[in-house]
Amino acid sequence: GNHDLWVHSIFATVNTSTSHARMPRHRIGGPRIFAISDLHVDYSQNMSWLKQISPNDYKEDCLLVAGDVSNKIEQFRECMYELKRKFRTVFFTPGNHDLWVRNSEFQDSIEKCDRLLEICSEMDIKTEPAKVNDVWVVPLFSWYDESLVSNEDIITLSDRRQMADSWADLHLCKWPEWESPVDYFLRLNEPHLTREYDAPVISFSHMLPRRDLCVSQNWLTSCRFLPCVIGTSRLDDQIRQLGSKVHVFGHTHHSGHYLIEDVQYVQNSLGYPRERGLCWAKGAVQVWPLTRRRRS
């Protein structure tokens, strides 16, 4: 449904007349917090967009990167290096593409995740809760189960065969036999849920915490199994336990803002070059400070 929009949408759009992205000039005291997901810098067009962001206009600001940077370690490192040069503070949580294991470099996707977190630590990219001026930012690890499949979703045997054949995670992510990925990642969040936060909380994950943040299955004509692989309702339980004012997510490449039960949910995905239509994010959207306005 239509929800109030509580996000002041300031986009970093590429200005074709200059070498840098146009950035907001107006600042109301303190650092702003921006968010983006699904950078997919494996695509040269996306990496080019990243490098065109002004090196000056974000110097005091913070960026939340909600997963799916690259499935290649060196491109991940290059991307995060570029972002850290342009923003004062950068937060990251991994997405499914980040955890693909294509060769024998990593034993499994958990080992690769650990390596990404090490790289972030080396570069002063934050992957744990930290306070940014007057707000706490809490990164949440996430994966998916079928808890977001609704009564309206009809998943046929044919859909499941298509998922088994075409959903890349089933072929490129590797997990220890003893561990469920959704259990593993949600357990990593548990120490952050019981902390005392003395300021508003902004949380972010890659996966979706609610079914109503994804389009109806009627729109998923070529991928009707998608509700099986978008996230988990257990993540929303964690968001509610945190008392988040804003939650940023990614994964489905459908950007939007939704106020649901006093939480502002935001997706702002850069996505693939072929998605330059309605769901293509024009840049990093501001999620703090909040400004109330109505969706038109």
C-alpha positions in Angstrom: 0.0 0.0 0.0 0.9 3.7 0.0 2.8 4.8 3.1 4.1 8.1 4.3 7.6 9.0 3.1 9.8 10.1 5.9 13.1 10.3 3.9 14.5 13.4 2.5 15.6 12.0 -0.9 18.8 13.7 -1.9 20.4 11.8 -4.9 23.9 11.8 -6.1 23.0 12.0 -9.8 25.7 12.0 -12.5 26.1 15.4 -14.1 27.1 14.8 -17.7 28.6 18.3 -18.0 31.2 17.6 -15.3 33.5 14.8 -14.2 31.8 14.4 -10.8 28.4 13.5 -9.5 26.2 16.4 -8.4 25.9 16.4 -4.7 23.6 18.3 -2.3 24.9 21.7 -1.3 22.6 22.3 1.7 23.5 20.9 5.1 21.7 21.2 8.4 24.5 20.7 10.9 26.3 17.4 11.5 26.9 14.6 9.2 24.2 13.3 6.9 23.7 9.5 6.5 23.2 8.1 3.1 22.4 4.6 1.9 22.8 2.5 -1.1 22.8 -1.3 -1.9 23.5 -3.6 -4.8 26.4 -1.7 -6.2 27.5 -4.7 -8.4 30.7 -3.1 -9.4 31.5 -6.2 -11.4 29.8 -4.2 -14.1 32.2 -1.5 -15.5 29.3 1.0 -15.8 28.6 0.7 -12.1 32.3 1.1 -11.2 32.5 4.2 -13.4 29.5 5.7 -11.6 31.2 5.1 -8.3 34.4 6.8 -9.4 32.4 9.9 -10.6 31.1 10.7 -7.1 32.7 14.0 -6.0 35.7 13.6 -3.7 34.6 16.7 -1.8 30.9 16.8 -1.1 30.6 13.8 1.2 33.7 14.5 3.3 31.7 14.9 6.6 29.0 12.3 5.8 28.3 8.6 6.3 27.3 5.9 3.8 25.6 2.6 4.6 26.3 -0.1 2.0 23.7 -2.7 2.3 25.4 -5.6 0.5 26.1 -6.9 -3.0 29.2 -4.9 -3.8 31.0 -7.6 -5.9 31.6 -11.3 -5.9 35.3 -10.7 -6.6 37.6 -9.8 -3.7 39.8 -7.3 -5.6 36.8 -5.4 -7.0 35.2 -5.4 -3.5 38.4 -3.9 -2.1 38.6 -1.3 -4.9 35.0 -0.2 -4.4 35.3 0.1 -0.6 38.6 2.1 -1.1 36.8 4.5 -3.4 33.9 5.0 -1.0 36.2 5.5 2.0 38.0 8.2 0.1 34.7 10.1 -0.5 32.8 9.5 2.8 34.0 10.2 6.3 32.4 7.0 7.6 31.3 3.9 5.7 29.4 0.9 7.0 29.0 -2.4 5.3 27.0 -5.7 5.6 27.4 -8.5 3.1 24.9 -9.6 0.5 24.5 -12.9 -1.3 26.7 -12.0 -4.3 29.5 -11.0 -2.0 29.6 -14.6 -0.7 29.8 -16.4 -3.9 32.7 -18.9 -4.0 33.9 -19.5 -7.6 37.2 -21.2 -7.0 39.3 -22.9 -4.3 40.4 -19.6 -2.7 37.9 -20.1 0.1 36.6 -23.3 1.7 33.1 -21.9 2.0 31.0 -18.7 2.0 31.5 -18.2 5.8 35.3 -18.2 5.3 34.8 -15.7 2.5 32.6 -13.5 4.7 35.3 -13.5 7.4 37.8 -12.3 4.8 35.5 -9.5 3.7 35.1 -8.4 7.3 38.9 -8.5 7.7 39.3 -6.2 4.6 36.7 -3.8 6.1 38.6 -3.7 9.4 41.9 -3.0 7.6 40.2 -0.1 5.7 38.3 1.2 8.7 35.0 0.2 7.2 32.5 -0.4 10.0 30.7 -3.7 10.2 29.5 -3.4 13.9 27.3 -0.9 15.7 28.7 2.6 16.0 27.4 6.0 16.9 27.4 8.7 14.2 26.7 12.0 15.8 23.2 11.8 17.2 22.2 8.3 15.9 23.3 4.7 16.2 24.0 2.7 13.1 23.6 -1.1 13.5 24.6 -3.4 10.6 22.7 -6.7 10.6 23.8 -9.9 8.9 21.1 -11.7 7.0 20.1 -14.6 4.7 16.8 -16.1 3.6 14.4 -18.9 4.4 10.9 -19.4 3.1 9.2 -17.6 6.0 8.3 -14.6 3.7 6.3 -16.8 1.3 2.7 -15.5 1.8 -0.6 -17.2 1.4 -1.1 -15.3 -1.8 2.2 -16.7 -3.3 1.8 -19.9 -5.3 5.1 -21.7 -5.7 4.7 -24.6 -8.1 6.9 -27.6 -8.7 7.9 -26.0 -12.0 8.9 -22.8 -10.1 11.0 -24.9 -7.7 12.8 -26.6 -10.6 13.5 -23.2 -12.1 14.9 -22.0 -8.8 17.1 -25.1 -8.5 18.5 -24.5 -12.1 18.8 -20.7 -12.2 19.2 -19.3 -8.7 23.0 -18.7 -8.6 23.3 -18.8 -4.8 22.4 -22.5 -4.9 25.4 -23.2 -7.1 28.0 -20.5 -6.0 27.5 -20.3 -2.3 29.0 -23.1 -0.2 28.0 -23.8 3.4 29.3 -26.2 6.1 27.0 -29.2 6.5 26.5 -28.4 10.1 25.3 -24.8 9.6 22.1 -23.2 8.3 23.2 -19.8 6.8 20.1 -18.0 8.0 20.7 -19.3 11.6 24.4 -18.5 11.4 23.9 -14.9 10.3 21.0 -14.0 12.5 23.0 -15.4 15.5 25.8 -13.0 14.7 23.4 -10.1 15.3 22.2 -11.3 18.7 24.9 -9.5 20.8 23.7 -6.2 19.3 20.1 -6.7 20.1 20.4 -6.4 23.9 22.6 -3.4 24.0 21.4 -0.1 25.4 21.3 2.5 22.7 21.2 6.1 23.9 20.0 7.6 20.6 17.8 6.6 17.7 18.8 3.5 15.8 19.2 3.0 12.0 19.7 -0.6 11.1 20.5 -2.1 7.7 20.7 -5.5 6.1 20.9 -6.9 2.6 17.9 -9.2 2.8 14.3 -8.2 3.3 12.6 -8.5 6.7 9.0 -8.4 5.4 7.0 -9.8 2.5 5.2 -6.5 2.0 8.5 -4.9 1.0 8.6 -7.0 -2.2 6.2 -6.7 -5.2 3.3 -9.0 -5.7 4.0 -12.3 -7.3 1.8 -11.1 -10.2 4.7 -8.9 -11.2 7.2 -11.7 -11.0 6.4 -13.4 -14.3 9.9 -14.7 -15.0 10.9 -15.4 -11.4 7.8 -16.5 -9.5 9.9 -18.3 -6.9 11.5 -15.1 -5.7 9.5 -14.9 -2.4 11.5 -18.1 -1.4 14.8 -16.3 -1.5 14.2 -12.7 -0.4 14.7 -12.7 3.3 13.3 -13.9 6.6 10.6 -12.7 9.0 13.0 -13.4 11.9 15.1 -10.4 10.7 12.1 -8.1 11.3 11.9 -9.5 14.9 15.5 -8.4 15.4 14.7 -4.9 13.9 11.8 -4.6 16.3 13.9 -5.7 19.2 16.5 -3.0 18.3 13.7 -0.4 18.1 15.0 0.9 14.8 13.6 4.1 13.5 14.9 3.4 10.0 15.8 0.1 8.4 17.7 0.0 5.0 17.7 -3.1 2.9 18.6 -4.2 -0.6 18.6 -7.4 -2.7 15.4 -7.2 -4.9 16.5 -4.0 -6.8 13.1 -2.3 -6.3 13.9 1.0 -4.6 11.2 2.6 -2.4 10.3 4.0 1.0 7.7 2.4 3.3 6.5 3.5 6.7 5.1 0.4 8.4 4.3 0.1 12.1 6.5 3.1 13.0 9.6 1.9 11.1 10.7 3.6 7.9 12.0 0.9 5.5 14.2 2.1 2.7 15.5 0.3 -0.4 17.9 2.2 -2.7 19.6 -0.3 -5.0 21.9 0.8 -7.8 21.3 -2.5 -9.5 22.4 -3.8 -12.9 23.0 -1.5 -15.9 20.0 -3.1 -17.7 17.8 -1.9 -14.9 18.1 1.8 -15.7 14.3 2.0 -15.6 12.0 2.7 -12.7 13.9 0.7 -10.1 17.3 2.1 -10.9 18.6 4.2 -8.1 20.2 7.5 -9.2 22.6 7.5 -6.3 22.9 7.4 -2.5 19.7 8.5 -0.8 19.8 10.4 2.5 18.2 8.5 5.3 19.2 10.8 8.2 18.2 13.5 9.3 14.6 12.6 8.4 12.2 15.0 6.8 8.6 14.2 6.7 6.8 14.5 3.4 4.2 12.6 1.4 4.8 10.3 -1.4 3.3 11.9 -4.5 
